[in-house]
Amino acid sequence: MPEEILPYVKNIKASLLLGTVPERKAGWLGIKVEQGKNGVAIKSFEPSSPAMKSPLIAGDFIDAINGESIKTVEDFNKFMNKTRPRQTITIRYRRGNYENEIKVTLGERP
């Protein structure tokens, strides 16, 4: 069994013994986004977030994550809610006429 899933397995075993359902935590990128006329724009960054350590800047537009098109804030939120801490995602973003893809490893919300 891969080491990165051991905490989840232990959590599930403990929950089954206690008769509870483990809380599912989404991955944390640490940005606030807003709907712009040209797509989903990064509005701000949370301190010490995974996104803060990346080349992204406020005003960049997120076009896709892991190849999945991001056209609305709802698209962004739905995608992020399916992620896990320590998961690496690929973000395709746009800054003016410049387009690039980066990989970011998500954290756990502090």
Residue, then its C-alpha position, 0 to 999 in steps of 0.5 A: m500500500p502506498e505510504e501517502i494513503l496510509p493516513y486515510v486508511k487508518n482514518i477509515k478503519a478508526s471511523l468504522l470502529l467508532g461508527t462515524v464517517p471520516e471527514r473528507k478534506a479537499g486540497w488547498l490551493g490558497i487563492k480567491v478567484e472571481q468571475g471576469k469577462n475573460g474567465v476565472a481570474i485570481k483575485s488574491f492569495e492566502p499567506s504561505s499557500p501553495a499558490m503563493k509559492s508558484p509563479l501565479i499572480a493576481g490577475d492571471f486567468i485560470d483556463a484549465i486544471n488537469g486538462e478540465s476547462i475552467k470557465t466559471v468560478e463554479d467550475f473552479n470550486k467543483f474541481m477543487n472540491k474533488t481534490r485532496p491534500r498533497q495532490t499535484i495538479t496542472i494549472r493552465y493559466r493566461r497572463g495577457n497574451y502569455e499562456n503557460e502550464i504549471k504544476v502545484t502540489l496542494g496543501e491542507r487548509p490550515 
